[in-house]
Structure formats: structure tokens, C-alpha cells
Amino acid sequence: MSEEGLELAGEGLREVCEALKPPPVWDFGICMCIARIVTAAEFLAEKLGIDLPDLPVVASAPQWLEEQTLGDAAFALDCGFLLHVYPDPFVSGSELRTNS
């Protein structure tokens, strides 16, 4: 969440941060709050003249506690963002399905 982290960023994220000067990682609070993430991403995409899914955005819920987070996660995927959710949601399926 600082400019020092830019040296660890991938090429695409580094290009965006060098062009617009935001830090490479942002904290949007204790839940994913997808509305704030999308608002910020739309602003950046507009400034760069690119489509929203072309931004190097990852929405993360590293310790989700309520089902609303899974809905937010689905919306993040719909926006074209990469997604990190942990622990694995209990909707992953049976062992027969996940091990095939």
C-alpha cells in the first residue's frame, strides 16, 4: 500500500502506477466492498483509455466471514477482475467433482 511496493509489482501494474501515481495495493476495508473497488477501477480505466477488464485488478477477501462476500466475489469476476477468496467457499462441490 505504498510506492515502495511498486518495485515488486508486475509489468502491467507498474505501468498503470507509473502513469497515474497510485500505490500498487489499496485497502478497501474489512470486506471486499466491491462498489468502491469498481468505482476506483472505472476511474483508472477511463483515465488510461482502456476497458475495465484490461486493468491489473485483483479483488481479495483473505478471511471472508459472510455470504455477501461471495456475491461480491461473483461481481468482481463479472467485472473481469482476478479474484482471491480464502478460506475456500463451501460451494466448491463434492470430492468426486473437485478431484476430477
URBELMO-V249525 format. One record per helix or strand. SS is the DSSP state (hx for helix, st for strand). FROM is the first residue (numbers start at 1). LEN is the number of residues. Records with the same first field share a line. If there is no record, write none. Layout:
SS: FROM-LEN  FROM-LEN
This chain:
hx: 3-6  11-10  34-15  52-3  67-12  95-4
st: 58-4  82-4
